[in-house]
């Protein structure tokens, strides 16, 4: 009988080296945060995220041989990991038991999503487009900046369209996990008009949150000028492909299955598509979980729910001397009878590579990653589509995996792939595991029970840009 993977033990010397190396290698970045900053991970007046950094764990006695303090799923203690094919079901979300087949609309196959297109594709009518365009024109005439589009009231829509959008939002959060709003005339509009319409519609889904420690709220996804790669190359997190200076969103490389770092909902606006390639793939993370259990690989599900999966914290916020540079974020996390999924193996590999004190990736972890990707890529599981110019696509970041094929841009502007990404926090989404709640702990006045305080990133921590030029609100 296979056993649940136990928490790792970390040797005192390794922990000390990690803390010391962090202080040395990051001193320049750490200097940006004042010692008197009003909020930080350790002294936030709000509930501290569950994942504890290694240096904090060290002060709690890790150097004396205790196990690393880590994020743990609920209900796994003493639970035997299934060793054969699983048929026992539980669900829907809110009634999930670990290591069971989850019966929920979010656990779909590609054929299911194709049949449900009317549930997740919101086709705007001519009247809808005219109403959106009128609102954009009014904002432009009034000199409203893009950063002002925060609440639904900042971008009012006709009652009928608001009602349809609310219904689609519920399906996004509790049903298929994806919403595409189609019909905006992206190629006729200026970039500012496209962004205003997109951010206005996004405000009806959730609140924008920063995607980096500079406080940038939107990200332009397009290949950097002059970026050329060999055919068939993939983006590899951590720079093992020799492209460490480029982030994945600034290349035309194939980008494999992942969820984004910290959004409840990921938004993508398509302004233009590439000359060729750039296929979007979606796969249900819950369906992948179920298939692994059906194949009798409960051991790999337990591995993905266990320790050793990390994100580089320094990419998203400044850390102080002695703070840990990583967050521990398991792939499968059972919390309040729900399953949340956070999958980005490239970040975990990069963390293990950058900080050897974390220990090596295990063979079981690599096997789990391989099976996870193999299932997600199976045509029975993967739904493929092209985002059309003007599409506003929103994805549930806790249940939906996405990837992108490589692409080739043309010479004309309308043949160059250009997407715009936002990360949204939602008011009425699922209960979140504390380690997935960390973005809110770094915004002014956040209350996790009322979801207030999400609208203004803390400038002491995020260094928010102050320019009113549309191109700088990124």
C-alpha positions as CSV (number, residue, x, y, z in Angstrom):
1,X,0.0,0.0,0.0
2,X,1.5,3.3,-1.1
3,X,1.7,6.0,1.6
4,X,1.1,9.7,1.3
5,X,4.4,11.5,0.7
6,X,5.6,12.9,4.0
7,X,6.8,16.5,4.6
8,X,10.4,17.0,3.7
9,X,13.0,17.5,6.4
10,X,15.5,20.3,5.7
11,X,19.0,20.2,7.0
12,X,19.9,23.3,9.2
13,X,22.9,24.1,7.0
14,X,20.7,24.2,3.9
15,X,18.2,26.5,5.5
16,X,21.0,28.8,6.7
17,X,22.5,28.8,3.3
18,X,19.2,29.7,1.7
19,X,18.6,32.6,4.0
20,X,22.1,33.9,3.6
21,X,22.1,33.5,-0.1
22,X,18.8,35.3,-0.3
23,X,20.2,38.2,1.6
24,X,23.2,38.4,-0.6
25,X,21.7,37.8,-4.1
26,X,18.6,40.0,-3.6
27,X,19.9,42.9,-1.5
28,X,19.4,45.3,-4.4
29,X,15.8,44.3,-4.8
30,X,15.1,44.1,-1.1
31,X,16.3,47.7,-0.6
32,X,13.2,48.9,-2.5
33,X,11.0,48.1,0.5
34,X,11.2,50.4,3.5
35,X,11.6,48.8,6.9
36,X,8.6,50.9,7.9
37,X,6.3,49.6,5.2
38,X,2.8,49.3,6.6
39,X,2.2,45.7,5.4
40,X,4.3,42.7,4.8
41,X,3.9,38.9,5.0
42,X,4.9,38.6,8.6
43,X,3.3,41.7,10.0
44,X,0.1,42.1,7.9
45,X,-2.9,43.0,10.0
46,X,-4.8,40.4,7.9
47,X,-4.7,36.7,8.1
48,X,-1.3,35.5,7.1
49,X,-1.2,33.1,4.1
50,X,-0.9,29.4,5.2
51,X,2.4,28.8,3.4
52,X,5.3,29.7,5.6
53,X,8.7,30.6,4.1
54,X,11.7,28.5,4.9
55,X,13.4,31.3,6.9
56,X,10.3,31.7,9.1
57,X,10.1,28.0,9.6
58,X,13.7,28.1,10.6
59,X,12.9,30.4,13.5
60,X,10.2,27.9,14.6
61,X,12.7,25.2,15.1
62,X,13.4,23.8,11.6
63,X,17.1,23.8,12.4
64,X,16.4,21.3,15.2
65,X,15.3,18.7,12.7
66,X,11.5,19.4,12.5
67,X,9.7,19.0,9.3
68,X,9.2,21.9,7.0
69,X,6.0,23.9,7.7
70,X,4.0,23.5,4.5
71,X,0.6,23.8,3.0
72,X,-1.5,20.7,3.6
73,X,-4.7,19.6,2.0
74,X,-7.6,19.0,4.4
75,X,-8.7,15.4,5.1
76,X,-5.5,13.6,4.0
77,X,-4.1,12.8,7.4
78,X,-4.5,9.1,8.0
79,X,-6.2,8.6,4.6
80,X,-4.8,5.7,2.6
81,X,-3.8,6.5,-1.0
82,X,-5.7,4.2,-3.4
83,X,-3.5,1.7,-5.2
84,X,-5.8,0.6,-7.9
85,X,-8.3,2.2,-10.3
86,X,-10.8,4.4,-8.5
87,X,-14.5,4.4,-9.2
88,X,-15.8,6.0,-6.0
89,X,-17.3,9.5,-6.7
90,X,-17.9,12.6,-4.7
91,X,-19.1,16.1,-5.6
92,X,-20.1,18.5,-6.8
93,X,-17.6,21.1,-5.7
94,X,-18.4,21.8,-2.0
95,X,-18.9,18.1,-1.4
96,X,-15.5,16.7,-2.7
97,X,-13.6,14.0,-0.8
98,X,-9.9,13.5,-1.5
99,X,-8.9,10.8,-3.9
100,X,-12.3,10.3,-5.4
101,X,-13.7,11.0,-8.9
102,X,-15.2,14.5,-8.8
103,X,-18.7,14.7,-10.3
104,X,-19.0,18.3,-11.3
105,X,-19.7,20.4,-14.4
106,X,-16.1,21.7,-14.2
107,X,-14.8,18.1,-14.9
108,X,-15.6,18.1,-18.6
109,X,-14.2,16.5,-21.7
110,X,-13.5,18.3,-25.0
111,X,-16.7,16.9,-26.5
112,X,-18.7,18.2,-23.6
113,X,-17.4,21.7,-23.9
114,X,-18.1,21.7,-27.7
115,X,-21.7,20.7,-27.0
116,X,-22.0,23.4,-24.4
117,X,-20.8,26.3,-26.5
118,X,-24.0,28.2,-25.9
119,X,-23.2,28.2,-22.2
120,X,-19.7,29.8,-22.5
121,X,-19.8,31.8,-25.7
122,X,-21.6,35.2,-25.4
123,X,-22.1,36.6,-28.9
124,X,-22.7,40.3,-28.7
125,X,-25.5,41.7,-30.9
126,X,-25.2,44.8,-33.0
127,X,-27.1,46.6,-30.2
128,X,-24.7,45.3,-27.6
129,X,-21.7,46.5,-29.5
130,X,-23.3,49.9,-30.1
131,X,-23.9,50.2,-26.3
132,X,-20.3,49.3,-25.5
133,X,-18.9,51.6,-28.2
134,X,-21.1,54.5,-26.9
135,X,-19.8,53.9,-23.3
136,X,-16.2,53.9,-24.6
137,X,-16.7,57.1,-26.5
138,X,-18.2,58.8,-23.4
139,X,-15.1,57.7,-21.3
140,X,-12.8,59.0,-24.0
141,X,-14.6,62.3,-24.2
142,X,-14.5,62.8,-20.5
143,X,-10.8,62.0,-20.3
144,X,-11.3,59.0,-18.0
145,X,-8.1,57.0,-17.6
146,X,-8.0,53.2,-17.9
147,X,-7.1,52.7,-14.3
148,X,-10.5,54.3,-13.3
149,X,-12.3,51.2,-14.7
150,X,-12.5,49.2,-11.5
151,X,-16.2,48.6,-10.7
152,X,-19.2,47.6,-12.7
153,X,-20.6,51.1,-12.0
154,X,-17.6,52.6,-13.9
155,X,-18.8,50.9,-17.1
156,X,-22.6,50.6,-16.9
157,X,-24.2,48.4,-19.5
158,X,-27.8,48.0,-20.7
159,X,-29.8,45.9,-18.2
160,X,-30.4,43.0,-20.5
161,X,-26.6,42.7,-21.3
162,X,-25.7,43.0,-17.6
163,X,-28.1,40.2,-16.8
164,X,-26.6,38.0,-19.5
165,X,-23.1,38.8,-18.3
166,X,-24.0,37.9,-14.7
167,X,-25.4,34.5,-15.8
168,X,-22.2,33.8,-17.8
169,X,-20.1,34.9,-14.9
170,X,-21.9,32.3,-12.7
171,X,-21.1,29.6,-15.3
172,X,-17.5,30.8,-15.4
173,X,-17.1,30.4,-11.7
174,X,-19.2,27.3,-11.0
175,X,-19.8,25.6,-14.4
176,X,-17.5,25.2,-17.4
177,X,-14.9,27.6,-16.2
178,X,-14.5,29.6,-19.3
179,X,-16.3,32.6,-20.9
180,X,-15.7,34.1,-24.3
181,X,-17.4,37.5,-25.2
182,X,-17.3,37.8,-28.9
183,X,-18.2,40.6,-31.4
184,X,-16.1,43.6,-30.5
185,X,-14.7,45.4,-33.6
186,X,-11.1,45.2,-32.4
187,X,-9.5,45.8,-35.8
188,X,-11.6,49.0,-36.3
189,X,-10.8,50.4,-32.9
190,X,-7.7,52.0,-31.6
191,X,-5.7,50.2,-28.9
192,X,-7.1,52.6,-26.2
193,X,-10.7,51.8,-27.3
194,X,-10.0,48.1,-27.2
195,X,-8.6,48.3,-23.8
196,X,-11.4,50.5,-22.5
197,X,-14.0,48.1,-23.7
198,X,-12.1,45.1,-22.4
199,X,-11.4,46.5,-19.0
200,X,-14.9,47.8,-18.7
201,X,-16.3,44.4,-19.3
202,X,-13.7,42.8,-17.0
203,X,-14.9,45.0,-14.2
204,X,-18.2,43.1,-14.3
205,X,-16.3,39.9,-13.7
206,X,-13.9,41.0,-10.9
207,X,-11.3,43.4,-9.7
208,X,-8.0,43.7,-11.4
209,X,-5.0,42.8,-9.3
210,X,-1.2,43.4,-10.0
211,X,0.7,40.7,-11.9
212,X,4.1,41.9,-10.7
213,X,5.7,43.8,-7.9
214,X,5.8,47.0,-9.9
215,X,2.0,47.1,-9.6
216,X,1.3,46.6,-13.3
217,X,-2.3,45.7,-13.9
218,X,-2.3,44.6,-17.5
219,X,0.2,42.7,-19.6
220,X,0.7,42.8,-23.3
221,X,1.3,39.3,-24.7
222,X,3.2,39.5,-28.0
223,X,6.5,38.4,-29.3
224,X,9.3,40.9,-28.7
225,X,10.6,42.6,-31.8
226,X,13.3,40.5,-33.5
227,X,12.7,37.4,-31.3
228,X,13.5,34.4,-33.5
229,X,13.7,30.7,-32.5
230,X,14.2,27.4,-34.1
231,X,11.0,25.6,-35.2
232,X,9.6,23.3,-32.6
233,X,11.2,25.1,-29.6
234,X,9.3,25.4,-26.4
235,X,9.4,28.1,-23.7
236,X,11.2,26.7,-20.7
237,X,10.8,28.5,-17.3
238,X,14.1,29.2,-15.7
239,X,16.1,29.8,-18.8
240,X,17.3,26.3,-19.7
241,X,16.5,27.1,-23.3
242,X,18.9,30.0,-23.3
243,X,16.1,32.6,-23.3
244,X,16.1,33.5,-19.7
245,X,16.0,37.2,-20.6
246,X,12.6,36.7,-22.2
247,X,9.4,35.9,-20.3
248,X,7.0,33.4,-21.9
249,X,4.5,36.0,-22.9
250,X,7.1,38.0,-24.8
251,X,8.0,35.0,-27.1
252,X,6.3,33.2,-30.0
253,X,7.3,29.8,-28.5
254,X,4.9,27.0,-27.6
255,X,3.8,27.5,-24.0
256,X,2.8,24.2,-22.3
257,X,-0.1,23.5,-19.9
258,X,-0.3,25.8,-16.8
259,X,-2.4,27.9,-14.6
260,X,-1.4,31.5,-13.9
261,X,0.2,32.5,-10.6
262,X,-2.5,34.2,-8.5
263,X,-5.7,35.1,-10.3
264,X,-9.2,33.8,-9.5
265,X,-10.0,34.6,-13.1
266,X,-7.5,35.1,-16.0
267,X,-8.6,37.5,-18.7
268,X,-7.3,37.6,-22.3
269,X,-8.3,40.2,-24.9
270,X,-7.4,39.3,-28.5
271,X,-6.5,42.4,-30.5
272,X,-5.0,40.5,-33.4
273,X,-4.0,37.0,-34.3
274,X,-0.7,35.7,-35.8
275,X,-0.2,34.9,-39.5
276,X,-0.1,31.2,-38.5
277,X,-0.2,29.1,-35.3
278,X,-1.2,30.4,-31.9
279,X,-3.8,27.8,-31.2
280,X,-5.3,28.1,-27.7
281,X,-5.8,24.8,-25.8
282,X,-8.1,24.4,-22.8
283,X,-8.3,21.3,-20.5
284,X,-10.3,20.7,-17.3
285,X,-7.9,20.2,-14.4
286,X,-10.6,18.3,-12.5
287,X,-10.9,15.9,-15.5
288,X,-7.1,15.3,-15.4
289,X,-7.3,14.6,-11.6
290,X,-10.2,12.1,-12.2
291,X,-8.3,10.3,-15.1
292,X,-5.2,9.8,-13.0
293,X,-7.3,8.1,-10.3
294,X,-9.2,6.0,-12.9
295,X,-5.8,4.8,-14.2
296,X,-4.9,3.7,-10.7
297,X,-2.3,6.4,-10.1
298,X,-3.4,7.6,-6.7
299,X,0.2,7.7,-5.7
300,X,0.8,10.5,-8.3
301,X,-2.3,12.4,-7.2
302,X,-0.9,12.2,-3.7
303,X,2.5,13.4,-4.9
304,X,0.8,16.4,-6.7
305,X,-1.1,17.2,-3.4
306,X,2.1,16.9,-1.4
307,X,5.1,19.1,-0.6
308,X,7.8,20.3,-3.0
309,X,5.9,22.5,-5.4
310,X,7.0,26.1,-5.5
311,X,6.6,29.6,-7.0
312,X,9.3,32.2,-7.0
313,X,7.9,34.8,-4.6
314,X,10.4,37.5,-5.7
315,X,8.8,37.7,-9.2
316,X,5.6,39.1,-7.6
317,X,6.7,41.2,-4.7
318,X,9.8,42.5,-2.9
319,X,11.0,40.5,0.0
320,X,13.0,41.7,3.0
321,X,16.3,40.2,4.2
322,X,15.6,36.9,5.9
323,X,12.3,36.3,4.2
324,X,11.9,33.2,2.1
325,X,12.1,33.6,-1.7
326,X,9.5,30.9,-2.5
327,X,5.8,30.1,-1.9
328,X,4.9,26.4,-1.5
329,X,1.9,25.8,-3.8
330,X,0.8,22.2,-4.3
331,X,-0.8,21.2,-7.7
332,X,-3.8,19.6,-6.2
333,X,-5.2,21.2,-3.1
334,X,-8.3,19.9,-1.3
335,X,-9.8,22.8,0.7
336,X,-13.3,23.2,2.2
337,X,-14.5,20.2,0.3
338,X,-13.3,21.7,-3.0
339,X,-10.4,20.9,-5.3
340,X,-8.3,23.8,-6.5
341,X,-5.5,23.2,-9.0
342,X,-2.3,25.2,-9.4
343,X,-0.1,23.8,-12.2
344,X,3.1,25.4,-13.4
345,X,6.0,22.8,-13.2
346,X,8.4,25.2,-14.9
347,X,8.3,27.5,-11.9
348,X,8.9,24.6,-9.5
349,X,11.8,23.4,-11.5
350,X,13.3,26.9,-11.7
351,X,13.0,27.2,-7.9
352,X,14.7,23.9,-7.2
353,X,17.4,24.9,-9.7
354,X,17.9,28.4,-8.2
355,X,17.8,27.3,-4.6
356,X,19.4,23.8,-4.3
357,X,18.6,24.0,-0.5
358,X,15.1,23.1,-1.5
359,X,16.3,19.7,-2.5
360,X,16.0,18.0,-5.9
361,X,12.9,17.3,-7.9
362,X,12.1,13.6,-7.3
363,X,11.5,11.0,-10.0
364,X,7.9,10.7,-8.7
365,X,7.3,14.4,-9.2
366,X,8.6,14.2,-12.8
367,X,6.4,11.2,-13.5
368,X,3.4,13.0,-12.1
369,X,4.1,16.0,-14.3
370,X,4.5,13.8,-17.4
371,X,1.2,12.0,-16.8
372,X,-0.6,15.3,-16.0
373,X,0.5,16.8,-19.3
374,X,-0.1,13.6,-21.3
375,X,-3.7,13.5,-20.1
376,X,-4.4,17.2,-20.5
377,X,-3.0,16.9,-24.1
378,X,-5.2,13.9,-25.0
379,X,-7.7,14.9,-27.7
380,X,-10.5,13.6,-25.5
381,X,-9.5,16.1,-22.9
382,X,-8.1,19.1,-24.8
383,X,-10.4,21.6,-26.5
384,X,-8.6,23.6,-29.1
385,X,-9.7,27.0,-30.5
386,X,-8.5,30.2,-32.0
387,X,-9.3,33.4,-30.2
388,X,-10.7,35.9,-32.8
389,X,-9.8,39.6,-32.8
390,X,-12.2,41.3,-30.4
391,X,-12.7,38.2,-28.2
392,X,-12.6,38.8,-24.5
393,X,-11.8,35.4,-22.9
394,X,-12.1,34.8,-19.2
395,X,-10.9,31.5,-17.5
396,X,-11.4,30.1,-14.0
397,X,-7.8,29.9,-12.9
398,X,-8.5,27.2,-10.2
399,X,-10.0,24.6,-12.5
400,X,-9.0,25.4,-16.1
401,X,-5.6,24.6,-17.7
402,X,-4.5,26.5,-20.8
403,X,-1.7,26.4,-23.3
404,X,-0.7,28.0,-26.6
405,X,1.0,26.5,-29.7
406,X,3.9,28.3,-31.3
407,X,3.1,30.9,-33.9
408,X,4.6,33.0,-36.7
409,X,3.8,36.7,-37.0
410,X,3.4,38.3,-40.4
411,X,4.6,41.7,-41.5
412,X,1.3,43.6,-41.3
413,X,0.1,44.7,-37.9
414,X,-3.1,42.7,-38.2
415,X,-0.9,39.5,-38.7
416,X,1.0,40.0,-35.4
417,X,-0.4,38.1,-32.4
418,X,-1.4,40.6,-29.7
419,X,-3.3,39.6,-26.6
420,X,-3.8,41.6,-23.4
421,X,-3.9,39.8,-20.0
422,X,-5.5,40.8,-16.7
423,X,-5.7,38.9,-13.4
424,X,-9.0,39.3,-11.6
425,X,-10.1,38.7,-8.1
426,X,-13.8,37.9,-7.8
427,X,-16.2,38.7,-5.0
428,X,-18.4,35.7,-5.2
429,X,-16.1,32.9,-6.2
430,X,-15.1,29.7,-4.4
431,X,-13.6,29.7,-0.9
432,X,-9.9,29.9,-1.5
433,X,-7.1,28.0,0.2
434,X,-5.1,30.5,2.2
435,X,-2.0,30.0,0.0
436,X,-4.0,31.1,-3.0
437,X,-5.2,34.2,-1.2
438,X,-1.9,35.9,-1.0
439,X,-2.4,38.7,-3.6
440,X,-5.1,40.2,-1.4
441,X,-2.8,40.4,1.6
442,X,-0.8,43.0,-0.3
443,X,-3.5,45.5,-1.2
444,X,-4.7,48.3,1.0
445,X,-7.4,47.5,3.5
446,X,-8.2,44.0,2.4
447,X,-10.8,42.1,4.3
448,X,-11.0,38.5,3.3
449,X,-14.6,38.2,4.4
450,X,-16.0,41.1,2.6
451,X,-13.5,41.2,-0.3
452,X,-13.2,45.0,0.1
453,X,-9.9,46.8,-0.5
454,X,-9.0,45.1,-3.8
455,X,-9.1,48.3,-5.9
456,X,-5.9,50.1,-4.9
457,X,-2.6,48.2,-4.8
458,X,-0.4,49.4,-1.9
459,X,2.2,51.7,-3.4
460,X,4.6,50.9,-0.5
461,X,4.7,47.3,-1.7
462,X,3.8,47.4,-5.3
463,X,5.4,50.7,-6.4
464,X,2.4,51.6,-8.5
465,X,3.2,53.6,-11.6
466,X,1.5,57.0,-11.6
467,X,1.5,58.0,-15.3
468,X,-1.9,58.6,-16.8
469,X,-0.8,57.5,-20.2
470,X,-2.7,54.5,-21.3
471,X,0.4,52.6,-22.3
472,X,1.8,52.7,-18.8
473,X,-1.1,51.0,-17.1
474,X,0.3,47.6,-17.9
